[in-house]
Amino acid sequence: MKPERLTTGRIKQKQATRQKILTAAQQLLQTQASFSLEDVARELQISRATIYRYYSNVDLLYTEAVLSVQVKQPADFVAAVQHMPLSEALVYVQRYFNQLAQQHEPVYRKYLSVALAESIREGHTTQLRGARRPAALEAVLQLYAAELSAEQGERLRLITTVLSGIEPMIANKDVNGLTSEASQDLLQWALQMIIKGMEAEKQAGTPELGA
């Protein structure tokens, strides 16, 4: 059975169920060092099959539960950036997730390896991970909705996600041979150049791509 699709159907209900499973796993970690999918199912009084639709690998659930404890919630980002211009707000979110990846690099690498192995085993392309970056960026970008078209906001959310977190850091360190600090600088520069290009395009009145 493949993990439950979070991008189709009753999205909010599926996301809520996924969050309940994650919260139950975090609560179990407060009293024990590890858990099984059966433990989480008993905690929530649901079937193991339901858990399996969202987390078919206990290692994936375990590492996400550990990492999620460390991460700010979307409302925290909104409170932190509400008086910043758009460019500073996006860099703030990017820097936060990049620094988090640097501080917990071994755990994030393990989490990514488990997620990748699971995606190969199941042969699917649906969401396997918690999507904390997109959720934070979506909340932040709502503050600037008057400044952006829907397309611009969505593209900024997507590209800032791509330029944040463990994946670009791995590419910069393992492939480009950069240090963590140099990777951070490069990724921030890339995001700033994209924002400047978008702002220049708006000022010049250049039609958006796809328009």
Biotite code that builds the C-alpha atoms (Angstrom):
import biotite.structure as struc

atoms = struc.array([
    struc.Atom([0.000, 0.000, 0.000], chain_id="A", res_id=1, res_name="MET", atom_name="CA", element="C"),
    struc.Atom([1.372, 3.383, -0.951], chain_id="A", res_id=2, res_name="LYS", atom_name="CA", element="C"),
    struc.Atom([1.468, 6.370, 1.442], chain_id="A", res_id=3, res_name="PRO", atom_name="CA", element="C"),
    struc.Atom([-1.673, 8.493, 1.432], chain_id="A", res_id=4, res_name="GLU", atom_name="CA", element="C"),
    struc.Atom([-1.676, 11.241, -1.192], chain_id="A", res_id=5, res_name="ARG", atom_name="CA", element="C"),
    struc.Atom([-1.625, 14.637, 0.494], chain_id="A", res_id=6, res_name="LEU", atom_name="CA", element="C"),
    struc.Atom([-1.979, 16.605, -2.715], chain_id="A", res_id=7, res_name="THR", atom_name="CA", element="C"),
    struc.Atom([-5.376, 15.338, -3.841], chain_id="A", res_id=8, res_name="THR", atom_name="CA", element="C"),
    struc.Atom([-8.825, 14.783, -2.387], chain_id="A", res_id=9, res_name="GLY", atom_name="CA", element="C"),
    struc.Atom([-9.587, 15.985, 1.139], chain_id="A", res_id=10, res_name="ARG", atom_name="CA", element="C"),
    struc.Atom([-6.269, 17.749, 1.602], chain_id="A", res_id=11, res_name="ILE", atom_name="CA", element="C"),
    struc.Atom([-6.962, 19.519, 4.900], chain_id="A", res_id=12, res_name="LYS", atom_name="CA", element="C"),
    struc.Atom([-8.371, 16.385, 6.495], chain_id="A", res_id=13, res_name="GLN", atom_name="CA", element="C"),
    struc.Atom([-5.371, 14.324, 5.377], chain_id="A", res_id=14, res_name="LYS", atom_name="CA", element="C"),
    struc.Atom([-2.927, 16.949, 6.620], chain_id="A", res_id=15, res_name="GLN", atom_name="CA", element="C"),
    struc.Atom([-4.748, 17.034, 9.967], chain_id="A", res_id=16, res_name="ALA", atom_name="CA", element="C"),
    struc.Atom([-4.531, 13.250, 10.278], chain_id="A", res_id=17, res_name="THR", atom_name="CA", element="C"),
    struc.Atom([-0.854, 13.324, 9.408], chain_id="A", res_id=18, res_name="ARG", atom_name="CA", element="C"),
    struc.Atom([-0.254, 15.995, 12.051], chain_id="A", res_id=19, res_name="GLN", atom_name="CA", element="C"),
    struc.Atom([-2.112, 13.945, 14.690], chain_id="A", res_id=20, res_name="LYS", atom_name="CA", element="C"),
    struc.Atom([0.127, 10.977, 13.945], chain_id="A", res_id=21, res_name="ILE", atom_name="CA", element="C"),
    struc.Atom([3.228, 13.148, 14.180], chain_id="A", res_id=22, res_name="LEU", atom_name="CA", element="C"),
    struc.Atom([2.074, 14.716, 17.461], chain_id="A", res_id=23, res_name="THR", atom_name="CA", element="C"),
    struc.Atom([1.374, 11.292, 18.963], chain_id="A", res_id=24, res_name="ALA", atom_name="CA", element="C"),
    struc.Atom([4.868, 10.152, 17.995], chain_id="A", res_id=25, res_name="ALA", atom_name="CA", element="C"),
    struc.Atom([6.372, 13.232, 19.657], chain_id="A", res_id=26, res_name="GLN", atom_name="CA", element="C"),
    struc.Atom([4.398, 12.547, 22.827], chain_id="A", res_id=27, res_name="GLN", atom_name="CA", element="C"),
    struc.Atom([5.688, 8.983, 22.901], chain_id="A", res_id=28, res_name="LEU", atom_name="CA", element="C"),
    struc.Atom([9.252, 10.271, 22.610], chain_id="A", res_id=29, res_name="LEU", atom_name="CA", element="C"),
    struc.Atom([8.761, 12.231, 25.826], chain_id="A", res_id=30, res_name="GLN", atom_name="CA", element="C"),
    struc.Atom([8.508, 8.988, 27.780], chain_id="A", res_id=31, res_name="THR", atom_name="CA", element="C"),
    struc.Atom([10.480, 6.474, 25.704], chain_id="A", res_id=32, res_name="GLN", atom_name="CA", element="C"),
    struc.Atom([13.501, 6.417, 23.416], chain_id="A", res_id=33, res_name="ALA", atom_name="CA", element="C"),
    struc.Atom([11.782, 4.788, 20.452], chain_id="A", res_id=34, res_name="SER", atom_name="CA", element="C"),
    struc.Atom([8.416, 3.529, 19.258], chain_id="A", res_id=35, res_name="PHE", atom_name="CA", element="C"),
    struc.Atom([6.811, 1.336, 16.619], chain_id="A", res_id=36, res_name="SER", atom_name="CA", element="C"),
    struc.Atom([3.967, 2.149, 14.253], chain_id="A", res_id=37, res_name="LEU", atom_name="CA", element="C"),
    struc.Atom([1.807, -0.118, 16.437], chain_id="A", res_id=38, res_name="GLU", atom_name="CA", element="C"),
    struc.Atom([2.634, 2.056, 19.470], chain_id="A", res_id=39, res_name="ASP", atom_name="CA", element="C"),
    struc.Atom([1.449, 5.161, 17.648], chain_id="A", res_id=40, res_name="VAL", atom_name="CA", element="C"),
    struc.Atom([-1.701, 3.401, 16.443], chain_id="A", res_id=41, res_name="ALA", atom_name="CA", element="C"),
    struc.Atom([-2.544, 2.371, 20.020], chain_id="A", res_id=42, res_name="ARG", atom_name="CA", element="C"),
    struc.Atom([-1.890, 5.911, 21.263], chain_id="A", res_id=43, res_name="GLU", atom_name="CA", element="C"),
    struc.Atom([-4.381, 7.321, 18.736], chain_id="A", res_id=44, res_name="LEU", atom_name="CA", element="C"),
    struc.Atom([-6.747, 4.322, 18.907], chain_id="A", res_id=45, res_name="GLN", atom_name="CA", element="C"),
    struc.Atom([-6.658, 3.886, 15.156], chain_id="A", res_id=46, res_name="ILE", atom_name="CA", element="C"),
    struc.Atom([-5.564, 0.984, 12.968], chain_id="A", res_id=47, res_name="SER", atom_name="CA", element="C"),
    struc.Atom([-1.990, 0.376, 11.914], chain_id="A", res_id=48, res_name="ARG", atom_name="CA", element="C"),
    struc.Atom([-3.248, 0.457, 8.336], chain_id="A", res_id=49, res_name="ALA", atom_name="CA", element="C"),
    struc.Atom([-4.242, 4.095, 8.805], chain_id="A", res_id=50, res_name="THR", atom_name="CA", element="C"),
    struc.Atom([-0.771, 4.952, 10.121], chain_id="A", res_id=51, res_name="ILE", atom_name="CA", element="C"),
    struc.Atom([0.777, 3.085, 7.204], chain_id="A", res_id=52, res_name="TYR", atom_name="CA", element="C"),
    struc.Atom([-1.066, 5.231, 4.667], chain_id="A", res_id=53, res_name="ARG", atom_name="CA", element="C"),
    struc.Atom([0.889, 8.231, 5.942], chain_id="A", res_id=54, res_name="TYR", atom_name="CA", element="C"),
    struc.Atom([4.090, 6.664, 7.314], chain_id="A", res_id=55, res_name="TYR", atom_name="CA", element="C"),
    struc.Atom([4.919, 3.229, 5.952], chain_id="A", res_id=56, res_name="SER", atom_name="CA", element="C"),
    struc.Atom([8.390, 3.436, 7.520], chain_id="A", res_id=57, res_name="ASN", atom_name="CA", element="C"),
    struc.Atom([8.845, 3.921, 11.259], chain_id="A", res_id=58, res_name="VAL", atom_name="CA", element="C"),
    struc.Atom([12.255, 5.510, 10.685], chain_id="A", res_id=59, res_name="ASP", atom_name="CA", element="C"),
    struc.Atom([10.624, 8.230, 8.589], chain_id="A", res_id=60, res_name="LEU", atom_name="CA", element="C"),
    struc.Atom([8.095, 8.979, 11.320], chain_id="A", res_id=61, res_name="LEU", atom_name="CA", element="C"),
    struc.Atom([10.742, 8.846, 14.040], chain_id="A", res_id=62, res_name="TYR", atom_name="CA", element="C"),
    struc.Atom([13.140, 11.285, 12.379], chain_id="A", res_id=63, res_name="THR", atom_name="CA", element="C"),
    struc.Atom([10.345, 13.673, 11.419], chain_id="A", res_id=64, res_name="GLU", atom_name="CA", element="C"),
    struc.Atom([9.029, 13.591, 14.984], chain_id="A", res_id=65, res_name="ALA", atom_name="CA", element="C"),
    struc.Atom([12.476, 14.439, 16.344], chain_id="A", res_id=66, res_name="VAL", atom_name="CA", element="C"),
    struc.Atom([13.079, 17.223, 13.823], chain_id="A", res_id=67, res_name="LEU", atom_name="CA", element="C"),
    struc.Atom([9.633, 18.787, 14.102], chain_id="A", res_id=68, res_name="SER", atom_name="CA", element="C"),
    struc.Atom([10.184, 19.508, 17.790], chain_id="A", res_id=69, res_name="VAL", atom_name="CA", element="C"),
    struc.Atom([12.986, 21.859, 16.758], chain_id="A", res_id=70, res_name="GLN", atom_name="CA", element="C"),
    struc.Atom([11.119, 23.815, 14.072], chain_id="A", res_id=71, res_name="VAL", atom_name="CA", element="C"),
    struc.Atom([9.189, 27.071, 14.424], chain_id="A", res_id=72, res_name="LYS", atom_name="CA", element="C"),
    struc.Atom([5.519, 27.086, 13.497], chain_id="A", res_id=73, res_name="GLN", atom_name="CA", element="C"),
    struc.Atom([4.181, 29.245, 10.599], chain_id="A", res_id=74, res_name="PRO", atom_name="CA", element="C"),
    struc.Atom([2.679, 31.744, 13.057], chain_id="A", res_id=75, res_name="ALA", atom_name="CA", element="C"),
    struc.Atom([6.124, 32.259, 14.609], chain_id="A", res_id=76, res_name="ASP", atom_name="CA", element="C"),
    struc.Atom([7.544, 33.277, 11.228], chain_id="A", res_id=77, res_name="PHE", atom_name="CA", element="C"),
    struc.Atom([4.651, 35.658, 10.584], chain_id="A", res_id=78, res_name="VAL", atom_name="CA", element="C"),
    struc.Atom([5.228, 37.368, 13.920], chain_id="A", res_id=79, res_name="ALA", atom_name="CA", element="C"),
    struc.Atom([8.962, 37.685, 13.238], chain_id="A", res_id=80, res_name="ALA", atom_name="CA", element="C"),
    struc.Atom([8.742, 39.184, 9.722], chain_id="A", res_id=81, res_name="VAL", atom_name="CA", element="C"),
    struc.Atom([5.525, 41.209, 9.767], chain_id="A", res_id=82, res_name="GLN", atom_name="CA", element="C"),
    struc.Atom([7.377, 44.548, 9.736], chain_id="A", res_id=83, res_name="HIS", atom_name="CA", element="C"),
    struc.Atom([10.042, 43.509, 7.206], chain_id="A", res_id=84, res_name="MET", atom_name="CA", element="C"),
    struc.Atom([10.003, 44.210, 3.464], chain_id="A", res_id=85, res_name="PRO", atom_name="CA", element="C"),
    struc.Atom([9.339, 41.148, 1.319], chain_id="A", res_id=86, res_name="LEU", atom_name="CA", element="C"),
    struc.Atom([12.968, 40.471, 0.405], chain_id="A", res_id=87, res_name="SER", atom_name="CA", element="C"),
    struc.Atom([14.113, 40.509, 4.042], chain_id="A", res_id=88, res_name="GLU", atom_name="CA", element="C"),
    struc.Atom([11.218, 38.300, 5.106], chain_id="A", res_id=89, res_name="ALA", atom_name="CA", element="C"),
    struc.Atom([12.042, 35.615, 2.552], chain_id="A", res_id=90, res_name="LEU", atom_name="CA", element="C"),
    struc.Atom([15.742, 35.708, 3.408], chain_id="A", res_id=91, res_name="VAL", atom_name="CA", element="C"),
    struc.Atom([14.812, 35.406, 7.097], chain_id="A", res_id=92, res_name="TYR", atom_name="CA", element="C"),
    struc.Atom([12.854, 32.204, 6.433], chain_id="A", res_id=93, res_name="VAL", atom_name="CA", element="C"),
    struc.Atom([15.578, 30.856, 4.160], chain_id="A", res_id=94, res_name="GLN", atom_name="CA", element="C"),
    struc.Atom([18.337, 31.576, 6.679], chain_id="A", res_id=95, res_name="ARG", atom_name="CA", element="C"),
    struc.Atom([16.372, 29.936, 9.473], chain_id="A", res_id=96, res_name="TYR", atom_name="CA", element="C"),
    struc.Atom([15.948, 26.642, 7.628], chain_id="A", res_id=97, res_name="PHE", atom_name="CA", element="C"),
    struc.Atom([19.504, 26.672, 6.309], chain_id="A", res_id=98, res_name="ASN", atom_name="CA", element="C"),
    struc.Atom([20.921, 27.229, 9.776], chain_id="A", res_id=99, res_name="GLN", atom_name="CA", element="C"),
    struc.Atom([18.651, 24.524, 11.164], chain_id="A", res_id=100, res_name="LEU", atom_name="CA", element="C"),
    struc.Atom([19.996, 22.092, 8.567], chain_id="A", res_id=101, res_name="ALA", atom_name="CA", element="C"),
    struc.Atom([23.563, 23.036, 9.484], chain_id="A", res_id=102, res_name="GLN", atom_name="CA", element="C"),
    struc.Atom([22.961, 22.594, 13.214], chain_id="A", res_id=103, res_name="GLN", atom_name="CA", element="C"),
    struc.Atom([21.334, 19.170, 12.805], chain_id="A", res_id=104, res_name="HIS", atom_name="CA", element="C"),
    struc.Atom([23.059, 18.008, 9.641], chain_id="A", res_id=105, res_name="GLU", atom_name="CA", element="C"),
    struc.Atom([23.541, 14.305, 10.554], chain_id="A", res_id=106, res_name="PRO", atom_name="CA", element="C"),
    struc.Atom([19.884, 13.910, 11.556], chain_id="A", res_id=107, res_name="VAL", atom_name="CA", element="C"),
    struc.Atom([18.647, 15.728, 8.449], chain_id="A", res_id=108, res_name="TYR", atom_name="CA", element="C"),
    struc.Atom([20.854, 13.598, 6.204], chain_id="A", res_id=109, res_name="ARG", atom_name="CA", element="C"),
    struc.Atom([19.441, 10.468, 7.837], chain_id="A", res_id=110, res_name="LYS", atom_name="CA", element="C"),
    struc.Atom([15.900, 11.765, 7.409], chain_id="A", res_id=111, res_name="TYR", atom_name="CA", element="C"),
    struc.Atom([16.490, 12.546, 3.747], chain_id="A", res_id=112, res_name="LEU", atom_name="CA", element="C"),
    struc.Atom([18.069, 9.142, 3.096], chain_id="A", res_id=113, res_name="SER", atom_name="CA", element="C"),
    struc.Atom([15.085, 7.368, 4.661], chain_id="A", res_id=114, res_name="VAL", atom_name="CA", element="C"),
    struc.Atom([12.617, 9.454, 2.638], chain_id="A", res_id=115, res_name="ALA", atom_name="CA", element="C"),
    struc.Atom([14.501, 8.806, -0.603], chain_id="A", res_id=116, res_name="LEU", atom_name="CA", element="C"),
    struc.Atom([14.743, 5.079, 0.055], chain_id="A", res_id=117, res_name="ALA", atom_name="CA", element="C"),
    struc.Atom([11.022, 4.990, 0.804], chain_id="A", res_id=118, res_name="GLU", atom_name="CA", element="C"),
    struc.Atom([10.158, 6.855, -2.391], chain_id="A", res_id=119, res_name="SER", atom_name="CA", element="C"),
    struc.Atom([12.183, 4.348, -4.432], chain_id="A", res_id=120, res_name="ILE", atom_name="CA", element="C"),
    struc.Atom([10.631, 1.373, -2.664], chain_id="A", res_id=121, res_name="ARG", atom_name="CA", element="C"),
    struc.Atom([7.075, 2.621, -3.125], chain_id="A", res_id=122, res_name="GLU", atom_name="CA", element="C"),
    struc.Atom([7.671, 4.004, -6.609], chain_id="A", res_id=123, res_name="GLY", atom_name="CA", element="C"),
    struc.Atom([5.583, 7.126, -6.040], chain_id="A", res_id=124, res_name="HIS", atom_name="CA", element="C"),
    struc.Atom([6.013, 10.882, -6.346], chain_id="A", res_id=125, res_name="THR", atom_name="CA", element="C"),
    struc.Atom([3.612, 12.052, -3.628], chain_id="A", res_id=126, res_name="THR", atom_name="CA", element="C"),
    struc.Atom([4.556, 13.965, -0.494], chain_id="A", res_id=127, res_name="GLN", atom_name="CA", element="C"),
    struc.Atom([6.507, 11.914, 2.018], chain_id="A", res_id=128, res_name="LEU", atom_name="CA", element="C"),
    struc.Atom([7.748, 14.679, 4.258], chain_id="A", res_id=129, res_name="ARG", atom_name="CA", element="C"),
    struc.Atom([6.364, 17.292, 6.589], chain_id="A", res_id=130, res_name="GLY", atom_name="CA", element="C"),
    struc.Atom([6.610, 20.259, 4.186], chain_id="A", res_id=131, res_name="ALA", atom_name="CA", element="C"),
    struc.Atom([7.502, 22.716, 6.946], chain_id="A", res_id=132, res_name="ARG", atom_name="CA", element="C"),
    struc.Atom([9.249, 25.131, 4.575], chain_id="A", res_id=133, res_name="ARG", atom_name="CA", element="C"),
    struc.Atom([6.288, 25.519, 2.182], chain_id="A", res_id=134, res_name="PRO", atom_name="CA", element="C"),
    struc.Atom([3.884, 25.961, 5.109], chain_id="A", res_id=135, res_name="ALA", atom_name="CA", element="C"),
    struc.Atom([6.029, 28.681, 6.671], chain_id="A", res_id=136, res_name="ALA", atom_name="CA", element="C"),
    struc.Atom([6.501, 30.467, 3.355], chain_id="A", res_id=137, res_name="LEU", atom_name="CA", element="C"),
    struc.Atom([2.824, 30.304, 2.490], chain_id="A", res_id=138, res_name="GLU", atom_name="CA", element="C"),
    struc.Atom([1.958, 31.975, 5.792], chain_id="A", res_id=139, res_name="ALA", atom_name="CA", element="C"),
    struc.Atom([4.634, 34.653, 5.360], chain_id="A", res_id=140, res_name="VAL", atom_name="CA", element="C"),
    struc.Atom([3.724, 35.434, 1.744], chain_id="A", res_id=141, res_name="LEU", atom_name="CA", element="C"),
    struc.Atom([0.130, 36.092, 2.740], chain_id="A", res_id=142, res_name="GLN", atom_name="CA", element="C"),
    struc.Atom([1.434, 39.256, 4.411], chain_id="A", res_id=143, res_name="LEU", atom_name="CA", element="C"),
    struc.Atom([2.562, 40.523, 0.988], chain_id="A", res_id=144, res_name="TYR", atom_name="CA", element="C"),
    struc.Atom([-0.425, 39.407, -1.095], chain_id="A", res_id=145, res_name="ALA", atom_name="CA", element="C"),
    struc.Atom([-1.152, 43.001, -2.136], chain_id="A", res_id=146, res_name="ALA", atom_name="CA", element="C"),
    struc.Atom([2.353, 43.320, -3.622], chain_id="A", res_id=147, res_name="GLU", atom_name="CA", element="C"),
    struc.Atom([2.329, 40.097, -5.634], chain_id="A", res_id=148, res_name="LEU", atom_name="CA", element="C"),
    struc.Atom([0.216, 38.343, -8.184], chain_id="A", res_id=149, res_name="SER", atom_name="CA", element="C"),
    struc.Atom([-0.898, 34.832, -7.285], chain_id="A", res_id=150, res_name="ALA", atom_name="CA", element="C"),
    struc.Atom([1.645, 33.442, -9.763], chain_id="A", res_id=151, res_name="GLU", atom_name="CA", element="C"),
    struc.Atom([4.506, 35.499, -8.332], chain_id="A", res_id=152, res_name="GLN", atom_name="CA", element="C"),
    struc.Atom([3.645, 34.461, -4.788], chain_id="A", res_id=153, res_name="GLY", atom_name="CA", element="C"),
    struc.Atom([3.545, 30.799, -5.734], chain_id="A", res_id=154, res_name="GLU", atom_name="CA", element="C"),
    struc.Atom([6.840, 30.963, -7.611], chain_id="A", res_id=155, res_name="ARG", atom_name="CA", element="C"),
    struc.Atom([8.532, 32.712, -4.705], chain_id="A", res_id=156, res_name="LEU", atom_name="CA", element="C"),
    struc.Atom([7.213, 30.053, -2.330], chain_id="A", res_id=157, res_name="ARG", atom_name="CA", element="C"),
    struc.Atom([8.530, 27.268, -4.546], chain_id="A", res_id=158, res_name="LEU", atom_name="CA", element="C"),
    struc.Atom([11.955, 28.732, -5.301], chain_id="A", res_id=159, res_name="ILE", atom_name="CA", element="C"),
    struc.Atom([12.611, 29.769, -1.695], chain_id="A", res_id=160, res_name="THR", atom_name="CA", element="C"),
    struc.Atom([11.803, 26.202, -0.669], chain_id="A", res_id=161, res_name="THR", atom_name="CA", element="C"),
    struc.Atom([14.296, 24.911, -3.241], chain_id="A", res_id=162, res_name="VAL", atom_name="CA", element="C"),
    struc.Atom([16.995, 27.267, -1.946], chain_id="A", res_id=163, res_name="LEU", atom_name="CA", element="C"),
    struc.Atom([16.461, 26.320, 1.705], chain_id="A", res_id=164, res_name="SER", atom_name="CA", element="C"),
    struc.Atom([17.123, 23.330, 3.936], chain_id="A", res_id=165, res_name="GLY", atom_name="CA", element="C"),
    struc.Atom([19.237, 20.223, 3.698], chain_id="A", res_id=166, res_name="ILE", atom_name="CA", element="C"),
    struc.Atom([18.963, 19.456, -0.043], chain_id="A", res_id=167, res_name="GLU", atom_name="CA", element="C"),
    struc.Atom([20.780, 22.532, -1.444], chain_id="A", res_id=168, res_name="PRO", atom_name="CA", element="C"),
    struc.Atom([23.291, 22.339, 1.388], chain_id="A", res_id=169, res_name="MET", atom_name="CA", element="C"),
    struc.Atom([24.153, 18.754, 0.420], chain_id="A", res_id=170, res_name="ILE", atom_name="CA", element="C"),
    struc.Atom([24.601, 19.796, -3.215], chain_id="A", res_id=171, res_name="ALA", atom_name="CA", element="C"),
    struc.Atom([26.878, 22.672, -2.225], chain_id="A", res_id=172, res_name="ASN", atom_name="CA", element="C"),
    struc.Atom([28.951, 20.682, 0.268], chain_id="A", res_id=173, res_name="LYS", atom_name="CA", element="C"),
    struc.Atom([29.133, 17.288, -1.435], chain_id="A", res_id=174, res_name="ASP", atom_name="CA", element="C"),
    struc.Atom([29.194, 18.386, -5.083], chain_id="A", res_id=175, res_name="VAL", atom_name="CA", element="C"),
    struc.Atom([30.482, 21.973, -5.075], chain_id="A", res_id=176, res_name="ASN", atom_name="CA", element="C"),
    struc.Atom([32.879, 21.444, -2.180], chain_id="A", res_id=177, res_name="GLY", atom_name="CA", element="C"),
    struc.Atom([31.652, 24.477, -0.230], chain_id="A", res_id=178, res_name="LEU", atom_name="CA", element="C"),
    struc.Atom([31.648, 24.962, 3.512], chain_id="A", res_id=179, res_name="THR", atom_name="CA", element="C"),
    struc.Atom([28.380, 25.408, 5.365], chain_id="A", res_id=180, res_name="SER", atom_name="CA", element="C"),
    struc.Atom([29.009, 29.160, 5.585], chain_id="A", res_id=181, res_name="GLU", atom_name="CA", element="C"),
    struc.Atom([29.851, 29.479, 1.886], chain_id="A", res_id=182, res_name="ALA", atom_name="CA", element="C"),
    struc.Atom([26.744, 27.474, 1.019], chain_id="A", res_id=183, res_name="SER", atom_name="CA", element="C"),
    struc.Atom([24.616, 29.775, 3.136], chain_id="A", res_id=184, res_name="GLN", atom_name="CA", element="C"),
    struc.Atom([26.068, 32.850, 1.421], chain_id="A", res_id=185, res_name="ASP", atom_name="CA", element="C"),
    struc.Atom([25.564, 31.416, -2.074], chain_id="A", res_id=186, res_name="LEU", atom_name="CA", element="C"),
    struc.Atom([21.965, 30.380, -1.456], chain_id="A", res_id=187, res_name="LEU", atom_name="CA", element="C"),
    struc.Atom([21.091, 33.754, 0.064], chain_id="A", res_id=188, res_name="GLN", atom_name="CA", element="C"),
    struc.Atom([22.697, 35.554, -2.892], chain_id="A", res_id=189, res_name="TRP", atom_name="CA", element="C"),
    struc.Atom([20.704, 33.393, -5.319], chain_id="A", res_id=190, res_name="ALA", atom_name="CA", element="C"),
    struc.Atom([17.413, 34.195, -3.587], chain_id="A", res_id=191, res_name="LEU", atom_name="CA", element="C"),
    struc.Atom([18.201, 37.915, -3.463], chain_id="A", res_id=192, res_name="GLN", atom_name="CA", element="C"),
    struc.Atom([19.051, 37.953, -7.187], chain_id="A", res_id=193, res_name="MET", atom_name="CA", element="C"),
    struc.Atom([15.751, 36.251, -7.991], chain_id="A", res_id=194, res_name="ILE", atom_name="CA", element="C"),
    struc.Atom([13.804, 38.787, -5.935], chain_id="A", res_id=195, res_name="ILE", atom_name="CA", element="C"),
    struc.Atom([15.681, 41.703, -7.518], chain_id="A", res_id=196, res_name="LYS", atom_name="CA", element="C"),
    struc.Atom([15.009, 40.296, -10.983], chain_id="A", res_id=197, res_name="GLY", atom_name="CA", element="C"),
    struc.Atom([11.319, 39.971, -10.208], chain_id="A", res_id=198, res_name="MET", atom_name="CA", element="C"),
    struc.Atom([11.185, 43.536, -8.892], chain_id="A", res_id=199, res_name="GLU", atom_name="CA", element="C"),
    struc.Atom([12.998, 44.849, -11.972], chain_id="A", res_id=200, res_name="ALA", atom_name="CA", element="C"),
    struc.Atom([10.573, 42.962, -14.203], chain_id="A", res_id=201, res_name="GLU", atom_name="CA", element="C"),
    struc.Atom([7.622, 44.551, -12.411], chain_id="A", res_id=202, res_name="LYS", atom_name="CA", element="C"),
    struc.Atom([9.088, 48.057, -12.725], chain_id="A", res_id=203, res_name="GLN", atom_name="CA", element="C"),
    struc.Atom([9.767, 47.556, -16.420], chain_id="A", res_id=204, res_name="ALA", atom_name="CA", element="C"),
    struc.Atom([6.261, 46.301, -16.971], chain_id="A", res_id=205, res_name="GLY", atom_name="CA", element="C"),
    struc.Atom([7.523, 43.085, -18.566], chain_id="A", res_id=206, res_name="THR", atom_name="CA", element="C"),
    struc.Atom([4.727, 40.520, -18.923], chain_id="A", res_id=207, res_name="PRO", atom_name="CA", element="C"),
    struc.Atom([5.059, 37.566, -16.576], chain_id="A", res_id=208, res_name="GLU", atom_name="CA", element="C"),
    struc.Atom([6.108, 34.234, -17.980], chain_id="A", res_id=209, res_name="LEU", atom_name="CA", element="C"),
    struc.Atom([3.112, 32.319, -19.173], chain_id="A", res_id=210, res_name="GLY", atom_name="CA", element="C"),
    struc.Atom([0.982, 35.466, -19.447], chain_id="A", res_id=211, res_name="ALA", atom_name="CA", element="C"),
])
